[in-house]
Amino acid sequence: MNATLLDLIFPNRCLHCNRIIPGTEVVCGNCYSQIHFTHFQFQENNRLKEQCKLLFPVENAFALMHFEKEGLTQKILHQLKYASREKIGKIIASWIIQNIEFGDEKPDLLVTIPLHPKKMKKRGYNQLHLFTETLSKHYGIPFDHEVLQRTHYHKAQANRSRKERLISEKKFTLQKDISNKHILMIDDVFTTGNTMSDAAWEILKNPGNKISVLVMAVD
């Protein structure tokens, strides 16, 4: 069955209002205006950067959207992560591209937060990979999905209590000898910052490395 026929039988619909929209979109134009974008600037102080600075040394930080429980951002990210709609990552990357020009602060390497192998096998994909690869192609910055390995398996952050999230545990190991690089760490949602912090400190163990942060949404 070709794509055109599939589109007729199972048309793509806006996640918010259920209106039929092109297959390359996730929400309609009206609902896009209801997404709570942050309007942060990558190379300036913002709330995300201030949060990161409390946890680890950071050069720059950017979050595209504000995450609100039961809000439109949560719907979009839920579809990306749990509904086998990996291509939504490419759409979100296009929104990032409209908002960031790195200029003199262009990172050397894009590094994604990995899933634990058990979760990767269950889900079938890492929701950050297509997103990151789209950014890599546009900005001309190489990516590497294998710099870090997740060593600790736990339930999703959204299903964990605040106490559980704050428990200190080694989550990652560095798999490659990377030094003297400006690394842009990429994740979907920044909540307590513990996951990003653990990943950042693993990379910062090697001499000369610097960390910047890019996330789809900040809680």
PEURWO-V815661 format. One record per backbone hydrogen bond with DSSP energy under -0.5 kcal/mol. CO is the residue of the C=O (numbers start at 0). NH is the residue of the N-H. E is the energy in kcal/mol with one decimal. If there is no record, write none. Layout:
co = (CO/CO)
nh = (NH/NH)
e = (E/E)
//
This chain:
co = (1/2/3/4/5/11/13/18/21/25/27/28/30/31/34/35/40/41/45/46/47/48/49/50/51/51/59/61/62/63/64/65/67/67/70/71/72/73/74/75/76/77/77/78/78/84/85/86/86/87/88/89/90/91/92/93/95/95/101/102/108/108/109/110/111/115/115/116/117/118/119/124/125/125/127/128/129/130/131/132/133/134/135/135/141/143/143/146/146/148/155/156/160/161/162/163/168/170/170/172/175/176/180/180/181/181/182/182/183/184/185/186/187/188/189/192/193/194/195/196/197/198/199/200/201/202/205/206/209/210/211/212/213/214/215/216/217)
nh = (5/6/7/8/9/20/17/13/24/14/31/32/33/34/36/65/43/60/49/50/51/52/53/53/54/55/212/214/39/37/217/67/70/73/74/75/76/77/78/79/80/81/82/82/84/87/88/89/90/91/92/93/94/95/96/97/98/99/104/105/110/183/143/185/113/118/119/120/121/122/123/126/128/129/131/132/133/134/135/136/137/138/139/140/109/111/146/174/175/172/158/159/164/165/166/166/170/150/151/148/177/178/182/209/107/108/184/211/110/213/112/215/216/190/218/196/197/198/199/200/201/202/203/204/204/205/208/179/182/58/184/61/186/63/64/189/66)
e = (-2.2/-2.3/-1.4/-2.1/-3.6/-2.7/-1.5/-3.2/-1.9/-1.9/-2.3/-1.1/-1.7/-1.5/-1.6/-3.0/-1.3/-0.9/-2.3/-2.0/-2.6/-2.5/-0.8/-0.7/-2.2/-2.5/-2.2/-2.6/-0.5/-2.3/-2.1/-0.6/-2.7/-0.6/-1.7/-2.3/-2.5/-2.5/-2.0/-1.9/-2.5/-2.8/-0.5/-1.2/-1.2/-1.9/-2.0/-0.7/-1.2/-2.5/-2.1/-1.6/-1.3/-2.1/-2.4/-1.0/-2.1/-1.4/-2.2/-1.1/-0.5/-2.9/-2.2/-2.5/-0.5/-0.5/-2.8/-2.4/-1.9/-2.8/-2.9/-0.6/-1.7/-0.5/-2.6/-2.8/-2.0/-1.7/-2.7/-2.0/-1.9/-2.8/-1.6/-1.0/-2.4/-0.6/-0.6/-3.4/-0.7/-2.0/-1.6/-1.7/-2.2/-1.5/-0.7/-0.8/-0.6/-3.2/-0.9/-2.2/-1.5/-0.5/-0.8/-2.8/-2.7/-1.4/-0.8/-2.7/-2.4/-2.7/-2.0/-1.2/-2.3/-0.7/-3.0/-2.6/-2.5/-2.1/-2.7/-2.6/-1.3/-1.6/-2.6/-0.7/-0.5/-1.2/-1.2/-2.1/-3.2/-3.1/-3.0/-1.8/-1.7/-1.6/-1.9/-2.3/-2.7)
//
